[in-house]
């Protein structure tokens, strides 16, 4: 465990913590084990049934639930009843932060308090928190946030609203460096193994069945193709080579060139950075030099290379293409509000931002609306102010572009897309030799062909790493995973506990090969390899297992367990096909029981080898309901594989 910096406070003492990267006790996600204990002052107040403290704790956790838009869970005791109750509220309150961030949790918290109440301030209370394959620091920061905010509340007797909001915004930003929660939930729903590699780069599946993704970049996303797609000028040149419709443009290096380009193209125009996605720095439908100057200044801060493009009138559509098929389409409606004849634009924005889709939290799928300089400019051009009351049904745009990242709203139009327009998106994707794209199409009517007079459209942009979205397209994430991960994503995994020698490993490898599996990874005493080739002689069981599970040539894994490392780091996989009690060759004979207990929850089949001479006491009574102990000879066990 590591010990965080812990400023002295009179109520709670946060203690050491430990990140468990593997799986323990049947848990389906890694975990973070934190420690905390109450100060004698808090224990005294709790034991004296201090009404003021009890009310303060009740108010705090009610406020906490409200600010995190959490559903209050039924509790048999109030947080101020005793230390055990408060510790459980601390654990649950931390998971509410993780849910607020949209992270899917598969496991419950576990709280272990000292048995005797008078020992609570002397011994650490251990809390096991689920870690949903994100950056470990995210869970630790969520825990420390709750301890910090509660401690401050107890000290000052005030609820620190600004502190909580600031820290939640910080955690939301921090979450961007972890795997997409929607992709993660899709993997969980498909029962795929998940292995974080670095940042958002993630392996789904094991060994030969696995695939790597970095959000929606896949192993099929060619580097050359991505580089072209991320450069709007190069993309347009390539699409013109393929005789596909794009708007005329000029790349400029300064504001004077921008004004000259706008004059040459003819107003209105669009200003956009050359190499940025997500609508960052893009301004559309600019009608004069003043607007171009202002837009260029913004775009130039984002990228030294800027495009001036002829504005094309039409609606903004995003067509998602996967493996030569258009699988989804939305119209992107610019950020704005619809008048009701009674409320001002400011009031309509505030009302819209209170909806589940806009407000931060688990159900948020859209960005909050805001009035910025672009919105004020648009309002002014329509003779409106933030205090104006628009007529009933009047749409008031707050952005020129329709990107969801800028507060836009998607509307599903998949069934209305004309076949010619779907073919245009597919051909544009193929022109860049990409597998998965979001093709942005500007066209008056998506239900009519882009070739029709009066309905000409252009390909505005091709996104090589499209955000599939959550408002309408959560179903696309499992679709992408099923297209990239082979089969169930799993390979046979056999764990041998206490095997007396490497002979059993050799026999299991041979039995798996006899069943048609070609490359069998194995991890033995301080060494590991594939088939008869030793790849490492310097490493522990967990590291060797991760090496083999992330090797795309491996068809199965034979894992030897002989020391206490997995008790500390957890199993390298959430599921084991066979746990074989093979003998007592462990670094300590006392390890047999805790190792067996820790692994049972992840085990599908359990065998006790007759040759092991083991007589595990009470094992059958401790088995999970899905497991039955099978006493087999080595030959009988080998005949059951894979």
N, C-alpha and C positions, 0 to 999 in steps of 0.2 A: 504494500500500500504506500501511496505517497501522501504527504501531509501538506494541505494548502495553507497559505498565509491566513491567519485567523485572528483578526483584531479582537481584543478582549471586549466582551459584552456581557452584561449581567444576567442574560436569560438563556442563551443557547451557545454551545461550543461545538463547532463543526470540526470533525476529526479527519483521520486518514481516509483515503478512497483507493479503490482498485478497479481497473478496467479488465474485464474478462472477455477476450476476443472470441472465445469459442462458446460452446453450449454445455450447460451444466444442468443436471437434475431434470432432464426432459424439457427444458426451456427451448423455445423455438427461435429466440433471438439472443445475441450476446447481451451482456449486462454490465452495469456499473454498480459496484458495491460501495456505498458511502457509510460514514459513521457520524453519529451525533450524540450528544448527551446534554441533559438539562443542567443548569447551574444549581447549586443548593438553594439559591433564592427562588428559582422557578419551582423546584420540588416542594419547597415550603409553602409557596402560594397555592400550588395544586392540592397539596394534602390538607390544607386548611379550608378547602372549599371556598376560596376567595371569590365572592360573587362578581366583583369588579373585573378581575382577571378573566373569569369564565365568560362574561359578557363581551369583553374585548376580543377574546379568541373567536367567539361565535361571530361577531361583527366582521372580524378580519377574514375568516374563511368564506362568509357569505359574499363579502366584497370581492374576494379573490375569484370565486366562481362567476360572479357577474362580469368582472372585467375580462375574464378569459372565455366568456360565453359558454361556460361549462354547465352541463346538467348536474345539479347537485345530487350526489349519490346518497342513498339512505344509509344512515349510520346508527348503530344501536346505542352509541354513546356520543356525547358532545366533546369537542376538542379539549375543553377545560376539565373534563371529568378526572383524568389522571394522565400520567406520562405515556402510557401505552396508547391511549386514545389520541393524544396529540401527535405522537410519532407516526401513527397510521394516517392522520390527516396531512402530515408533512409529506409522506410518501405519495399519497393520492394527489396532493396539490402539485407535486412535481410532474406527475404524468399528465396533469391537465395542461401544463405549459407545453409539453410535447404534442399533445393533441391539438392545442391552439396553433402550433406550427404545421399541422396537417400530417404529422408522422403517424403511420399505422402501428399500433401496439398489439402484439400477440400474447404477451405474458402479463400476469399480475405482479404487483409488487409483493415483496416478502419483507416482513419486519420482525426482527429478533431483538427483544428487549431483555434486560437482566431479569432473572426469575424473581428476585426479591425487590420489592419497591424501594427499599432503603439503599439499594446498590445502584440505582439509576444514575445518580450523579457521579458515581465512581467508575462505572464501566460503560464502554461504548455500546450504544444501540446500533445494530447493523441493519441497513436498508438496502435491499437488492432492487434496482430499477431496471426496467427493460431498456435496451439500447437498439433501436430499430435500424441497424446497419448504416448509421450515420456517423459523422465525425464524433468520436467519444467526448470531445470537449463540449459539444452541444448539450449532452445530457448533464454533464457536470455543471455547466453554466446554468442550466435550468434549475438544478438542485440548489446551487449557491445563491441564485436569485431569490428563491423562496425563503431561504434562511435569512438572507440579508433584509428582505422587505419585512418579514415577520419580526425580526429583532428590532428593526427601526420603529416599527409600529408599537411594539411593547414598550420601548424606551420613551418615545415622544408622545404616545397616545394619539397619534395622527396617522391616517392612512396615506402613504407616500405616493400619490397618484402620478406626479411627474416622473419619479424614479422608475415606477413600474412600466410606464409607457415607453420611456427611453430605453430601458433594458429589453423590453419585448421587441422593439424595433431593431435593436442590435442583434438579438437572437434570430429574427427573421432574415436579416442580411447574412448572418453566419450560416444559416440553413442552406443558402445558395451553393455552398461548397460541398454539399452532400448530395447523394443520389436523389432524384426526383421522387417525392412521396407517392405520386401517381404510378410511376414505374415500379416502385417498391411494392405498393399494394397489389399491382397486377401480378408481380412475381409471387407474392404470398398466396394470392387466390389460385394461382396455377401450381402451387406447391413446388416452386423451383428453388434450388439452393442459391443463396446470394452471397457473393464474396466481394467486398469492397477492395479495390486495387489501389487507387490513389485518387483522392478528391471524388469527383462524380464518375470516374471510370470504374465500371463494375463488371464482374463476371457473373453471369447467370448460368446455372448448371455446373456440372463437374466434368473434368477430363474431356474425353472425346465428344461428349454431349453438350459442351458448354459454348457460350458465345460472349464476346465482350461488347459492351455498349458504353458510350459516354453521352448520357441523355439519349438523343436520337441519332447520334453518330453510331454507325455499326461497323463491323469489320469489313463490310462491302463498300463503305464510303471512301472512295479513293482520294488520296491526298491532293493530287493534281486537280481533280474535279471540285473538291471543296475550295481550293484556292481560287479557282475561277469564280465559283458561286459567291464567294465573299467579296469579290471585287465587282461592283455594279457595272463599271465600264467594260471590263473584260467579259462579263456575262452578256451584255447587250451586243458586243461584237460577235461573240460566238452564236448567239441566237440569230443575228442577221445572216451569218454564214449559212445557217440552216433554213433561211428564208421564212423565219418566224416573225410575227409582228412585235416590234418594240418602238418606244417613243424616241424621236431624235434627241440627241443630247450633245453637250460639249463639256469636256473636263477643263476646269479652270484652276488657276494658281493664286489669284488675288481678286479683290472686290471689283476692280475695273474690268477685268476679264469676265467676271460674272455678269456685270451690267451689259457688256457688249454681247455676250452669249444670249442673254435674255432678249435683247433687242433683235438679234439675228433670228432667233427661234420664233419670236412673237409671243406676246403675253396672252394668256397666263402661263406661268412656268412653275416648275418644281425645283427646289434646292435640296440636295441630299449629300451626305458624306459618301465617299466612294466605297469605303470598306467597313461599314457597320450594319448590324442587323437590328431587328426589333423596332424599326421606326425612329431610332435615336437620331436627333438632329435633322429630321425630314420636315420640310414645310411645303405644302402643296397649294395650288391655285393662287399663286402670287400675281397681283395685277399691276404692280408699278415698281419703279426703281427703289422707293423707300422700303417697300416690303422685301425686295430682293436683298438690299443692303442688310437689313435686320436679320433675315434668315441666313445669309452667308456668314455673318458674324457668329451665329450659333453653330452652324455646321462646321466652320473652320476650327472651332475649339475642339470639336470631336475628331476631326481628321484633317490633315494638311491638304488632302486631295478632295475636291468638291465637284459634284456634277450639277450642271444646269440642264434641266430636261423639259421638254415641251409638255405642258399639262394636258392630259387627255380626259375629257369629261366622261363620266360613267360611275358605276357602282364598284365597290372594292370587294373582291372575292379572294378567298384562300382555298385552293384545291390541293388536297393532300394526295400524293402519289407514292405507292409502295410496290416495288417489283413490277413495274409496267402496268399498274392498275390504279385508277382513281378511286380511292376508298372513302373519301369524305370531302364535303365542300360546305363552306359557310360564307355568308355575306357578312362583312365586317362594317358595322354601323359606328360612325364616329361618336366619341364621347359627347354627351349632351343630355338635355332634359326635355320633357314634353309638358307644355303648359296646361294648367287646369283652370285658368281664368281667375284664380284666387290668391295663389302664392307667388312670391317673387322668385327670380332665378336663384338667388342665394338660398332661399328656403327650400326650393325644389332639390337643389344639390344636397343640402343637409339631410333632407328626407330620404333621398336615394342612397346616400352613404350609410344610412342606418339599416338597409336591407341586408339579409344574410349574405347575398352575393358580393356586396361591396365592403362590408365591415370586416376588419381583421378577425381571423379565427378559422376554425375547422371548415366551415361552409363557404369561405370566401373563394370565389372564382374570378372576380373582376376587380380591377384597380379602382380605388376611390376616385370620385370626381373632384376637381379642384379648379379654381379660377387663377390662371397665371397670365403672363403677358400675351400669349397667343390667344387665350380665351377673351381677354379684354379687347384685343384688336378685332376679333371676330364679332363681338358684341357691338363694338363701336361702328363697324361697317354695316350693321343691321339697325343702327340707331337705338341700341339697347344698352342698359347698364345692369350691373348685378342686382340692383334694387327693382328693376323693371318686372312687371307682372305680364308674362306672355299669355296670349289668348288660349282658350281651351283647344287642345290638339296641336298647337304650334310647336314644332321641334326647334330647339335652340341648340346649335352646335357649339361645342367648347373646344374642339380641335379640328384642324384641317385634314389630318390623316386619321384613318380608321383603325390603327393598330390597337389590339387588345391591351398591349403594354402601356398605352397612353389613355386607357380608360374606355376604349371601344367595346362594343358588345357584339358577339357573334350570333348569327341567325342561321340555322341549318337549311341548306338548299340542295342537298345531295341529289334528291329525286328530281329536281328541276333543271339540272345541268344538261344542256344540249350535248349530244354525242360529239359534235365537232369541237366543243369547248373542252370536254374531257380529253379528247384526242390531242388537243393543243397542249394541255398541261403535261400529258404523258410524253409527247414528243419533245417538249422543252426540257423535261427531266432527262430523257435519253440523249439530248444534245450535249449535256454536261456529263453523261455517263455516271449518273448518280442512281442510288437504289431507293432512297427515301427523301422526299422533298415536300416543301410547302410552296406551291406556285401561286404567286400573287397576280391576279388578272383584273385589269380594269376594263369594264364593258358595260354598256347601258342595261342589257337584259341577258342574264345568264341562261335563260330558257331558249334563247334564239342563237343561231350560229354566229360566230364572230366574223364569218365571211359575208353575212347579209348586209346589204346597203343600209346605212343608218344605224348599224349595230356593231361597227368595227371596234375591236378591242385590242389591247396590247398586253404583253407579258411585262409586268412591272418589276418583278424581282423573283429570284429563285433562292429559297432558303434550304441550305444543305443540312442544317441541324434544326428542323422546325420544332417549335413548341406545339405539341399536339393539342394542348389546351385541356381545361377541366370542365368548362361550362357545358359543353355539348359533346365532348369527344373522349371522355374517360375510357370508353370501350376500345379505343385504338391502341392503348398501351399493351394489353394482353395480346392483341392481334400482332403487333410488332414482335413481341417476345416469342410467340408461337411460330412466327416465320423464321426466326433466327436461331432459337435453341432447338436442338435435336431431341425428338421424343419427349420423355418426361424430364429430361435434363439431368437424370441421375444415372450413376454407375453402381455396380455391386460394391459394397464396402463390408469387409470382414475384419472384426477386431479380435485379436488373440490376446487373452489376458494371462500373463504368467507362464507363457510357453517355455518349456525347459531348454529348448535349443532352436536353431534356425531350421531344423529339419521339417517341422510342421509348416513353416512359411513356404518352404520349397514345395511341399506336397500340395498346399492350397493353390499356389501359383500354377502348378502343373494341372490340377483339376480344372481350374478356370480356363486354361488354354485348351484343354481337351473339349471344352464346351464351345469353342470357336472364338473366344476372346483372345485378341492378339497381344496386346501390350498390358501387362499386369504390373502396376506399381506396388512396391512393398517398402515398409519402414521397419527396420530391425533395431538392434542394440547399437545406437549411435551411428547408424548407416542406413542408406536408402538407395533404391534403384528401380529399374524397370527390367523385367525378365531376368536375364543373367548378367546384366550390366549394372555395376555399382556406380551411382552418380554422386554420392556425397558420403563422406566419412566424418563429417564435422557438423553435427547439428542434433537438435532434440526432436522428439516425436512430433510435436505440433508443427514446427517449421518444416520438417520433412514431409509431413502430410499435406501441408499447404503447397509445397513445391509440386507434389504429384497431382493434387486435385486441380491445379491450374495449368497442368501440362495437357495440351489438347490431343496428345497421342495415347493417353492412358484410358484403358477400357474398364479397369477395376482396380481396387485398392485393398491391400492386405496390411493391416495396421497392428503392430506389436506394441502392447502396453506393459511396461515393466517397472515404472517409477511413478512419482507423485506429480510429475509435470502437468498432466491433464487435470488434476485436481485444482491446480492454480490457474491454468489457461483455458480449461474447458476442452471439450471434444472439437476436432476440426470440422465436424459436420453435424447437422441437426438430426440425421437419421443413420442408423447402422443396420445393415441387413442381418448380420449375424454377430452376436457377442458370444465368444467361445471361452468358457472357463477351462483353460488348457493346462494349468499347473500352478505351482507356487513360486516360480522363479521371479521374485520381485525384489526390489532393493530393500524392502522391509516386509515381513510377513503380515504386519498390521495393515498393509495397504489393500489387501484383497477385498475386505468388506466395504470401505469407503469408495474404492474405484468401481466396484460392481454396482453399488447403490447409485453413484453419480451417473452411470451409463445406462441404467435400466430404462429410464424414460425415453431414451432415443432409440432403443433396440426393438427391432421387429421380430427377431427369432433369437432364442437363448439356448445354448447347448452346453452341457457339462460332459467333458470327455471322460470316459471310463478310465483311461490310462492316467488321468491326472491325479487320481487318489485323493481328490478334494472332497470334503464333506461340509459344504457351507451351511452353517447353522442358521435356521430360520429363513432361508432364502425364499422358499416357495411361498411362505406366508407373506413375504414382503413384495411379491411380484405385482406389477400393475395388472389390471384386469385383462389387458390385451395379450399378455405374455404367458407362456407355459414353458416350464423347464423341461428340456428334452435331454435325457441321458443317453449318449451315443458313443460308440467306439469311433476312433479316428476314421476308419474306413467308411462307417455309416455316415458320418458327418460329411466326408468328402463327396459321397454319392449324392448329397442333397444340393450341391452347388451347380450353377450360381443361384 
